Amino acid sequence: MRRTAIERLLPAAYQRAAGPGSVLGALLDVMEALHAPDEAVLADVDALFAPYRTPDGFVAYLTRWVAMDHVVAAPRADAPLPLPVGRLRDLVAHGALLARWRGTPYGMRTALELATGVTGFVLEEPADRPFHVVVRVPPAGADRLALVTRIVEAEKPAVVTVEVTTDPAAGPERPDADADGPEGTATGVASVPAVGRARVPSPPQDQPSEEPS
């Protein structure tokens, strides 16, 4: 708030006493300086909550807003993030989509692809084991089994048991994985544009029963 604006809020007697070189005038100058940083933040406050504009240190906090905080779960508060901050931005940007499809094969695959930058995850439901899902991780994602397991446990239906295993038969698929943007953002997870910088496959159109009610 500018000094002149603050001064206009004062009684007339104070305004007359706030001339140049006065003690009150100096206090008003200090008040203006104290307000300046807060006003600068408020002028661009929407940037704090935009996935691709917020500071790196705020991205992990935003994952809580979209119920993806299990991705950054760590034993210590000062532990490094388990994936590049750019991938976290992708997850936050797609938080509404992931929430809509949580508990479905499409939702689980999409979350895994956004978090790892790897495609080729296979979900199988063995006929002899009802309410059980086997998640086969492609070789390119085998070094992130802990992260994959956390995501699978959070995305699966509560009544379903799950098994996470690597799939040595599948070839690695990481489109554009080596050409990530400056923030480590996945630029080619699939071929259909989506919110933000990552790309995700379109929701299934011929399987309406897969979408949760």
C-alpha positions in Angstrom: 0.0 0.0 0.0 1.5 3.3 -1.0 2.4 5.9 1.6 -0.1 8.4 0.1 -2.9 5.9 0.3 -2.1 5.1 4.0 -1.9 8.8 4.8 -5.4 9.4 3.4 -6.8 7.0 6.0 -5.4 9.0 8.9 -7.4 11.8 10.6 -6.7 15.3 9.2 -4.5 16.3 12.2 -2.2 13.3 11.5 -2.1 14.1 7.8 -0.9 17.6 8.6 1.8 16.1 10.9 3.0 13.7 8.3 5.1 16.2 6.3 8.6 15.6 4.9 11.2 15.0 7.6 8.6 14.3 10.3 8.5 11.2 12.6 5.1 10.2 11.3 6.2 10.6 7.7 9.1 8.3 8.4 6.8 5.7 9.9 4.5 5.9 6.8 7.6 5.3 4.6 8.4 2.2 6.7 4.8 0.9 6.5 4.9 1.2 2.7 8.2 -0.8 2.6 6.7 -3.5 4.8 3.6 -3.9 2.7 5.5 -4.1 -0.6 6.6 -7.8 -0.5 3.1 -9.0 0.6 1.4 -7.0 -2.1 3.8 -8.4 -4.7 2.8 -11.9 -3.7 -0.9 -11.1 -3.7 -0.7 -9.5 -7.1 0.4 -12.9 -8.6 -1.1 -15.2 -6.0 -2.6 -17.5 -8.6 0.9 -18.5 -9.7 1.3 -20.4 -6.3 -1.5 -22.8 -7.3 -0.8 -23.2 -11.0 1.1 -26.6 -11.4 3.6 -25.2 -14.0 4.1 -21.8 -12.4 4.4 -22.5 -8.7 7.9 -22.5 -7.2 9.6 -25.9 -7.0 9.4 -26.0 -3.2 5.6 -25.7 -3.3 4.9 -28.5 -5.8 5.0 -31.3 -3.2 2.6 -29.3 -1.1 0.1 -29.1 -4.0 0.1 -32.9 -4.3 -1.8 -33.0 -1.1 -4.5 -30.8 -2.7 -5.1 -33.4 -5.4 -4.8 -36.5 -3.1 -1.4 -37.5 -4.7 0.7 -37.0 -1.6 1.4 -40.7 -1.4 3.7 -40.2 -4.4 6.1 -38.0 -2.3 5.8 -40.1 0.9 9.3 -40.2 2.5 10.6 -41.4 5.9 12.1 -38.0 6.6 10.9 -34.5 5.8 14.3 -33.5 4.3 14.5 -36.6 2.1 14.8 -35.9 -1.6 11.8 -36.3 -3.9 11.4 -39.7 -5.4 10.9 -38.3 -8.9 11.8 -35.1 -10.8 9.7 -32.1 -9.8 8.5 -31.8 -13.4 6.7 -35.2 -13.1 5.1 -33.9 -9.9 3.8 -30.9 -11.8 2.3 -33.3 -14.3 0.5 -35.3 -11.6 -0.9 -32.1 -10.0 -2.0 -30.8 -13.4 -3.9 -34.0 -14.0 -5.2 -34.4 -10.4 -8.8 -34.0 -11.4 -8.5 -36.6 -14.2 -6.8 -39.1 -11.9 -9.4 -38.6 -9.2 -12.2 -39.2 -11.6 -10.7 -42.5 -12.8 -9.3 -43.7 -9.5 -9.9 -47.4 -8.9 -9.9 -48.2 -12.7 -7.3 -49.7 -14.9 -7.1 -46.5 -17.0 -6.6 -44.4 -13.8 -3.8 -46.6 -12.5 -2.0 -46.8 -15.8 -2.2 -43.0 -16.3 -0.9 -42.3 -12.8 2.0 -44.7 -13.3 2.9 -43.3 -16.7 2.8 -39.7 -15.4 4.9 -40.5 -12.4 7.6 -42.6 -14.1 7.6 -41.3 -17.7 7.4 -45.0 -18.8 4.6 -46.6 -20.8 3.9 -50.3 -21.2 2.4 -51.1 -17.8 0.2 -54.2 -18.1 -2.7 -54.9 -15.7 -3.9 -58.5 -15.5 -6.8 -60.0 -13.6 -6.2 -63.8 -13.2 -9.3 -65.8 -13.8 -8.4 -68.1 -10.9 -7.9 -65.3 -8.4 -11.0 -63.0 -8.2 -10.4 -59.5 -6.9 -6.7 -59.7 -7.6 -4.6 -57.6 -10.0 -1.1 -58.3 -11.3 0.7 -55.1 -12.4 3.6 -55.9 -14.7 6.2 -53.2 -14.8 8.2 -52.7 -18.0 12.0 -52.9 -17.8 12.4 -49.2 -18.1 10.5 -48.7 -14.8 12.1 -51.6 -12.9 14.3 -49.2 -10.9 11.3 -47.4 -9.4 9.4 -50.4 -7.9 9.0 -48.6 -4.6 7.3 -45.6 -6.2 5.2 -47.9 -8.5 4.0 -49.9 -5.5 2.9 -46.8 -3.6 0.9 -45.6 -6.5 -0.7 -49.0 -7.1 -1.7 -49.4 -3.5 -3.3 -45.9 -3.6 -5.0 -46.3 -6.9 -6.5 -49.8 -6.6 -10.0 -50.5 -5.2 -9.9 -51.2 -1.5 -11.3 -54.8 -1.9 -8.6 -55.8 -4.5 -5.3 -57.4 -3.7 -2.4 -56.6 -5.9 0.9 -58.0 -7.0 3.6 -55.8 -8.6 6.2 -57.6 -10.7 8.6 -56.7 -13.5 8.0 -57.9 -17.0 11.2 -59.0 -18.7 9.4 -59.9 -21.9 8.2 -56.4 -22.6 10.5 -53.9 -24.3 11.1 -50.5 -22.7 8.9 -47.7 -23.9 9.8 -44.2 -22.8 8.8 -41.9 -25.6 10.7 -38.6 -25.3 12.0 -39.8 -21.9 15.5 -38.6 -22.8 14.1 -35.3 -24.2 12.3 -34.1 -21.1 11.9 -30.4 -20.7 14.1 -28.3 -18.5 11.9 -29.2 -15.5 12.0 -32.9 -16.2 8.5 -32.9 -17.5 7.3 -35.8 -19.6 6.6 -34.5 -23.0 5.4 -37.6 -24.8 3.9 -40.2 -22.5 1.3 -40.8 -25.1 -0.2 -39.1 -28.2 -3.2 -37.1 -27.0 -2.7 -33.6 -25.6 -3.9 -33.0 -22.1 -3.8 -30.4 -19.4 -0.3 -29.0 -18.8 2.8 -30.3 -20.6 2.4 -34.0 -20.2 0.3 -36.1 -22.6 -1.9 -38.9 -21.5 -4.0 -41.5 -23.4 -7.6 -40.7 -23.9 -10.1 -42.3 -21.5 -11.7 -45.5 -22.9 -14.7 -44.7 -25.0 -15.9 -48.2 -25.7 -15.8 -49.4 -22.0 -18.2 -47.1 -20.1 -18.4 -49.6 -17.3 -14.7 -48.8 -16.5 -15.5 -45.3 -15.3 -16.4 -45.2 -11.6 -19.8 -44.1 -10.5 
